[in-house]
Amino acid sequence: MQTFADMTYKMSNKWFLGVNGKYQFTEDIEIKRRGDVKADNWRAGAHIGMTL
């Protein structure tokens, strides 16, 4: 399962920029010598672009 958000700001008729983030919920995984490990993770990013 995952949840995410994205926000974009239009600066002019052509240019835009934004940020985004995601959190992923995962099952525990088993690693030798460490036992069960949680693999949940965060991801964040940014974008900039131009519309044609």
DONULO-597457 format. One record per residue (C-alpha): x, y, z. Coordinates in pm, whole numbers, plus 32768, in hexadecimal, padded with zeros to 4 digits. Example, Ala and Ser with C-alpha at 12.3 -4.5 7.8 and 13.67 -1.06 7.14 Angstrom:
<drenbas>
DRENBA     u     v     w
DRENBA  84CE  7E3E  830C
DRENBA  8557  7F96  82CA
</drenbas>
This chain:
<drenbas>
DRENBA     u     v     w
DRENBA  8000  8000  8000
DRENBA  8079  8162  7FC5
DRENBA  800C  82C9  7FF1
DRENBA  808B  83F4  7F2E
DRENBA  805F  8569  7EFD
DRENBA  80C0  8656  7DE5
DRENBA  80B2  87D1  7DD4
DRENBA  80F9  889A  7C98
DRENBA  8110  8A13  7C73
DRENBA  80DC  8AB3  7B1D
DRENBA  81D0  8BDA  7B07
DRENBA  8168  8C64  79B2
DRENBA  80BA  8BEF  7875
DRENBA  81D3  8AF3  7833
DRENBA  829C  8AA9  796E
DRENBA  823D  89E0  7AA2
DRENBA  82EB  8948  7BD0
DRENBA  8285  8864  7CEA
DRENBA  82D0  8769  7DFA
DRENBA  8256  860B  7E42
DRENBA  8274  8501  7F4C
DRENBA  8218  8395  7F7A
DRENBA  8210  82A4  80A1
DRENBA  8207  812E  805D
DRENBA  8189  8034  815F
DRENBA  8224  7EDD  8126
DRENBA  8225  7D89  81CA
DRENBA  8347  7D2E  82AD
DRENBA  845D  7C79  81F5
DRENBA  8546  7B75  8288
DRENBA  86BC  7BAE  826A
DRENBA  87B7  7AA7  82DA
DRENBA  885C  7AFA  8428
DRENBA  8773  7C26  845F
DRENBA  861B  7B87  846D
DRENBA  84E6  7C47  8401
DRENBA  852B  7DA4  837B
DRENBA  8430  7EB4  8325
DRENBA  8454  7F2E  81BD
DRENBA  8365  805A  81D4
DRENBA  83FA  818A  8127
DRENBA  83D1  82F9  80D0
DRENBA  8419  83A1  7F82
DRENBA  841D  8515  7F36
DRENBA  8459  85C8  7DEF
DRENBA  8442  870F  7D34
DRENBA  83EA  8763  7BCE
DRENBA  8402  8888  7AE3
DRENBA  8380  8896  7983
DRENBA  82F1  894D  785B
DRENBA  81A8  8915  77A6
DRENBA  81A3  8936  762D
</drenbas>
